[in-house]
Amino acid sequence: ADAAYPFAYAYACAFPAMIADWRFQWNAYSDTNTDFSFGFVHLSTWDDQGNQTCAANTSCEWVATVRHAQTADYGFVPNSKMPNTYLATAIDLGDSTSPFGDVHPRYKQQVARRLSNAALNVVYGDSQRYISGPIADSAQLISVSSLINVHFRNVNQAGLMLNSLIGFEVFDDALQQWIYITPSEGNIQLVSQWDVEIYYYDSDGVTKPSQIRYNFYQAPCAPVQGIYGCSVYDRDSMLPALPFILALET
C-alpha cells in the first residue's frame, strides 16, 4: 500500500516523521533518550519477473520511490533529516518465488547479519563493522567523450567490484525521460577503487543527459537469477552499493 500512487511520493516525509514520533512517544512514557538509534531494512524487490528498469514507464517507479524515501530521498543514512539511524539493504536479496510474496524474501539471516553489524557500529561504537555499502557521492559528465564518472564513498580498502552491468539509467532533457544504458563490458567499467565509468552512445538514444540513477526500479539485481546480483559491490564486505539518483556535474 505504501508503494501505491500517490502515497509513494509522501513517504520521504512520512517515514522520518514516524521515527520522530516513536522517539517522542517512547521518551514521554519512559526514560528513553529522545534520539535513540533507529535501524530499518531497505525495501527489497517486488513484483517484476522481467528484471526491467523503468525507463519511460513512470508507474514502475513507485516501489523505488518508497525505497529511496526510506532515506528521506538522500539515498543514505544517517542524514540531516534522519539522524542516528542505520539500515540494512535487502536490494540484492530478492526472492521471486517466496510463498509470502517476493517483497518478503526468505533470506532472513543475511538481512539480520547486515542489520546487526550496523547496530554494533552505530549503537555500540564498533567502527570495525562496515555498514550500508558503497554510497554514490558525485557524478561528472564528460560530454566530449560521452562519458559519466560516478564516484563512491564508504568503500573499503580493496575498493569496488563490478559484479554485473545492469541498472544504470540516464535522464535525457531533450526527451524528458529516463533511458536505460544497455549493459556491456565496453560501456560500464571500473576505473579506480572508487569510480565507475558509464559510456552512452547514440544507439542508447541519449543526446542531452542531466541526471543518472542506479537500481531505481521495482526489482533490481535480477532476483529471478538468484541473490547477490547487483552491479556494484564493496569488494571486502560484499555489500551492494545503495541505489542513487544524482545530477550530473560538468
Rosetta blueprint (number, residue, H / E / L):
1 A L
2 D L
3 A L
4 A L
5 Y L
6 P L
7 F H
8 A H
9 Y H
10 A H
11 Y H
12 A H
13 C H
14 A H
15 F H
16 P H
17 A H
18 M H
19 I H
20 A H
21 D H
22 W H
23 R H
24 F H
25 Q H
26 W H
27 N H
28 A H
29 Y L
30 S L
31 D L
32 T L
33 N L
34 T L
35 D L
36 F L
37 S L
38 F E
39 G E
40 F E
41 V E
42 H L
43 L L
44 S L
45 T L
46 W L
47 D L
48 D L
49 Q L
50 G L
51 N L
52 Q L
53 T L
54 C L
55 A L
56 A L
57 N L
58 T H
59 S H
60 C H
61 E H
62 W H
63 V H
64 A H
65 T H
66 V H
67 R H
68 H H
69 A H
70 Q L
71 T L
72 A L
73 D L
74 Y L
75 G L
76 F L
77 V L
78 P L
79 N E
80 S L
81 K L
82 M E
83 P L
84 N L
85 T E
86 Y E
87 L E
88 A E
89 T L
90 A L
91 I L
92 D L
93 L L
94 G L
95 D L
96 S L
97 T L
98 S L
99 P L
100 F L
101 G L
102 D L
103 V L
104 H L
105 P L
106 R L
107 Y L
108 K H
109 Q H
110 Q H
111 V H
112 A H
113 R H
114 R H
115 L H
116 S H
117 N H
118 A H
119 A H
120 L H
121 N H
122 V H
123 V L
124 Y L
125 G L
126 D L
127 S L
128 Q L
129 R L
130 Y L
131 I L
132 S L
133 G L
134 P L
135 I E
136 A E
137 D E
138 S E
139 A E
140 Q E
141 L E
142 I E
143 S H
144 V H
145 S H
146 S L
147 L E
148 I E
149 N E
150 V E
151 H E
152 F E
153 R E
154 N L
155 V L
156 N L
157 Q L
158 A L
159 G L
160 L E
161 M E
162 L E
163 N L
164 S L
165 L L
166 I L
167 G L
168 F E
169 E E
170 V E
171 F E
172 D E
173 D L
174 A L
175 L L
176 Q L
177 Q E
178 W E
179 I E
180 Y E
181 I L
182 T L
183 P L
184 S L
185 E L
186 G L
187 N L
188 I E
189 Q E
190 L E
191 V L
192 S L
193 Q L
194 W L
195 D E
196 V E
197 E E
198 I E
199 Y E
200 Y L
201 Y L
202 D H
203 S H
204 D H
205 G L
206 V L
207 T L
208 K L
209 P E
210 S E
211 Q E
212 I E
213 R E
214 Y E
215 N L
216 F L
217 Y L
218 Q L
219 A L
220 P L
221 C L
222 A L
223 P H
224 V H
225 Q H
226 G L
227 I L
228 Y L
229 G L
230 C L
231 S L
232 V E
233 Y E
234 D E
235 R L
236 D L
237 S L
238 M L
239 L L
240 P E
241 A L
242 L L
243 P L
244 F E
245 I E
246 L E
247 A E
248 L L
249 E E
250 T L
